[in-house]
Amino acid sequence: MEWSKAKSLLILLMLAVNLYLGINIYTQIQAQNRQERQMMEDACEILEQRGLSFDREAFMALPSGLESRIWIRDLQAEKEAAFRLLGEYTEDCPGGGIYAYEGENGTVIFRSGGYVEVQPVNGASLDLAALLLPQGEESRLTMVEHDGQYTLALDGYAVEGAYMGRGEGESWSGSWIFTTESQSSGEALSRAKLILAASQILESRGIYAVRDVSCIYVMTSLQNGDVHLVPALVLEGEDETLFISMITGSELTV
């Protein structure tokens, strides 16, 4: 009987400790959020003092927690994508990171850095979605089709550089991601630092009015054949659009 009471008291004590820790953590997070928001407000004040015209709420609504990611090339995933498109195929590897798969109705060629080409034969109609649709229930990538062209989005943000369009004749070509394996390669700056970095770039370019603010990912090919996605802040001025890395705060060429 005594041991039963002791166990009950111990359980109540543990619950009380967990509740205290939970409240403490929540309080700290709330304090950090308030502090960050104040820093963002201060950064926006600096932009206004520098004569920049912009939508403050658009800057305040910038997402946090974005990170750059490297997507590891996966030859097996490419083979599976080729099979979905062609069915049975023969494989050819001429070297230089090039893999070609030929089926009855066409050929698909994969190159390092996400480059891909599709060449139908005999007027065959190939289902590009079967090749391009991201696989895996937990995939963070989604395919977007518009007017017969295909693009990618990561966590709902458009991926600049991931695109499949028509080439000569019935062929298709572009850059894509066929792997589900990725790894973090950098965390975004705090939103206040990003706003200040954007302000300096805008000022150096002589831009004093921002009409729209948004976020995308910029896709680049790495020398080892992998693909790098970097979150970018997109600022639309009157006559030009700037892309600023949310990792380094520097301007990106897109």
C-alpha positions in Angstrom: 0.0 0.0 0.0 2.8 2.4 0.9 4.7 1.6 -2.3 1.5 2.3 -4.3 1.2 5.7 -2.7 4.9 6.4 -3.4 4.5 5.5 -7.0 1.5 7.8 -7.3 3.4 10.7 -5.7 6.4 10.0 -8.0 4.2 10.1 -11.1 2.5 13.3 -10.0 6.0 14.8 -9.3 7.2 13.9 -12.8 4.1 15.3 -14.4 4.6 18.6 -12.4 8.2 18.7 -13.6 7.3 18.1 -17.2 4.6 20.8 -17.0 7.0 23.2 -15.5 9.6 22.5 -18.2 6.9 22.8 -20.9 5.7 26.1 -19.7 9.3 27.4 -19.3 10.2 26.3 -22.9 7.0 27.9 -24.2 7.7 31.1 -22.4 11.3 31.2 -23.8 10.0 30.6 -27.4 7.4 33.4 -27.0 10.1 35.8 -25.7 12.4 34.9 -28.6 9.6 35.4 -31.1 8.7 38.8 -29.6 12.4 39.8 -29.7 12.8 38.7 -33.3 9.7 40.6 -34.3 11.0 43.7 -32.6 14.3 43.3 -34.5 12.3 43.0 -37.8 10.3 46.2 -36.9 13.6 48.0 -36.2 15.1 46.8 -39.5 12.0 48.0 -41.4 12.4 51.4 -39.7 15.9 51.6 -41.0 14.7 50.9 -44.5 12.1 53.6 -44.3 14.7 56.1 -43.0 16.8 55.3 -46.0 13.9 56.4 -48.2 12.8 52.9 -49.4 9.1 52.5 -50.4 7.8 49.0 -49.6 5.0 46.9 -48.0 6.1 46.5 -44.4 3.7 43.6 -43.8 5.2 41.7 -46.7 8.6 41.9 -45.1 7.2 41.0 -41.7 5.5 37.9 -43.2 8.8 36.5 -44.5 9.1 32.8 -43.6 11.6 31.7 -41.0 13.5 28.4 -40.8 14.3 27.9 -44.5 17.5 26.2 -45.3 19.6 25.3 -48.4 19.7 21.7 -49.4 21.8 19.5 -51.5 20.0 16.7 -53.4 22.2 13.7 -53.9 22.2 12.2 -57.4 20.6 8.7 -57.3 21.2 6.5 -60.4 18.7 4.0 -59.2 16.0 6.7 -58.9 16.8 7.7 -62.5 16.5 4.1 -63.7 13.1 3.8 -62.0 12.0 7.1 -63.6 13.1 5.9 -67.0 11.1 2.7 -66.6 8.0 4.6 -65.6 8.3 6.5 -68.9 9.6 3.9 -71.3 8.8 0.5 -69.8 11.4 -2.1 -70.7 14.7 -0.4 -71.9 18.3 -1.0 -72.7 21.0 1.0 -70.9 24.0 2.8 -72.3 26.7 4.6 -70.2 29.0 6.6 -72.6 30.9 8.2 -69.6 31.1 11.6 -68.1 28.1 11.0 -65.9 25.8 10.4 -68.8 23.3 7.5 -68.7 20.9 6.8 -71.6 17.9 4.5 -71.5 16.2 3.5 -74.8 12.8 1.9 -75.1 10.4 1.0 -77.9 8.9 4.5 -77.9 11.9 6.7 -77.2 15.1 7.6 -75.2 15.7 9.4 -71.9 19.2 10.7 -71.1 20.3 11.8 -67.7 23.4 14.0 -67.1 25.1 15.2 -64.0 23.5 18.1 -62.2 19.9 17.1 -63.0 20.0 17.6 -66.8 17.6 15.4 -68.6 16.5 14.9 -72.3 13.6 13.0 -73.6 13.5 11.9 -77.3 10.3 10.2 -78.5 10.5 8.0 -81.7 8.0 7.2 -84.4 5.7 9.9 -83.2 5.2 8.2 -79.9 3.3 10.1 -77.2 5.2 9.8 -73.9 3.7 10.6 -70.5 6.2 13.2 -69.2 4.4 13.2 -65.8 5.3 9.6 -65.3 9.0 10.6 -65.6 8.8 13.9 -63.6 6.4 13.2 -60.8 8.3 13.2 -57.5 8.3 9.8 -55.8 7.9 8.9 -52.1 5.0 9.6 -49.8 7.1 12.1 -47.8 8.6 13.9 -50.8 8.9 17.6 -50.1 8.9 18.2 -53.9 5.8 18.7 -56.0 5.4 18.9 -59.8 3.6 21.8 -61.4 2.2 21.6 -64.9 1.1 24.8 -66.8 0.4 25.2 -70.5 2.3 22.0 -71.2 5.4 23.0 -69.3 6.6 21.4 -66.1 8.2 23.0 -63.0 9.0 22.0 -59.4 8.2 23.4 -56.0 9.8 22.6 -52.7 7.6 22.9 -49.6 5.3 25.0 -51.8 8.0 27.5 -53.0 8.8 27.5 -56.7 12.2 26.2 -57.7 13.8 28.5 -60.2 15.9 26.4 -62.6 13.9 23.2 -62.4 12.1 23.2 -65.7 11.1 20.8 -68.5 10.1 22.3 -71.8 9.9 21.3 -75.5 13.1 21.3 -77.6 13.3 20.6 -81.3 10.5 18.6 -82.8 8.9 16.3 -80.2 11.9 16.3 -77.8 12.0 17.6 -74.3 14.9 18.9 -72.2 15.6 20.7 -68.9 16.8 20.3 -65.4 15.0 18.2 -62.7 15.4 16.4 -59.4 14.9 12.7 -59.4 16.2 11.8 -56.0 14.5 11.8 -52.6 17.8 12.0 -50.6 18.9 15.4 -49.5 21.0 17.0 -46.8 21.0 20.5 -45.2 23.8 22.8 -46.4 23.0 26.0 -44.5 20.4 27.8 -42.4 18.8 31.1 -43.4 19.8 34.3 -41.8 17.5 35.8 -39.2 14.8 37.8 -41.0 16.0 41.0 -39.5 19.5 40.5 -40.9 18.0 39.5 -44.2 16.0 42.7 -44.4 19.1 44.8 -43.6 21.1 42.9 -46.2 18.4 43.5 -48.8 18.3 47.2 -47.9 22.1 47.6 -48.6 21.8 45.8 -51.9 18.8 47.9 -53.0 20.6 51.1 -52.0 23.7 50.1 -53.9 21.6 49.5 -57.0 19.7 52.8 -56.7 16.4 51.1 -56.1 14.1 52.9 -53.7 10.7 51.2 -54.4 9.8 47.5 -54.0 6.5 46.5 -55.5 6.4 42.9 -54.4 8.2 40.5 -52.0 8.3 36.7 -52.3 10.5 33.7 -51.7 11.7 30.9 -54.1 14.4 28.3 -54.3 17.2 28.7 -56.8 18.5 25.5 -58.3 22.2 25.1 -59.4 24.2 22.1 -60.5 27.3 21.1 -58.5 30.5 19.7 -60.1 30.0 16.3 -58.4 26.7 15.8 -60.2 24.4 16.8 -57.3 21.9 19.6 -57.2 21.8 22.6 -54.8 18.7 24.4 -53.8 19.1 27.8 -52.1 16.2 29.8 -50.7 16.1 33.3 -52.1 14.3 36.5 -51.4 12.7 38.0 -54.5 12.3 41.8 -54.6 10.5 43.3 -57.6 11.4 46.9 -58.2 9.9 49.2 -60.9 12.2 48.1 -63.7 14.1 45.0 -62.3 13.9 42.1 -60.0 16.6 41.2 -57.4 17.3 37.7 -56.0 19.0 37.7 -52.6 20.3 34.5 -51.0 18.5 33.9 -47.7 21.6 32.0 -46.5 24.3 34.6 -47.2 22.4 37.8 -47.8 24.2 38.3 -51.1 22.7 38.9 -54.5 22.1 35.8 -56.7 22.3 35.7 -60.5 19.3 33.9 -61.8 
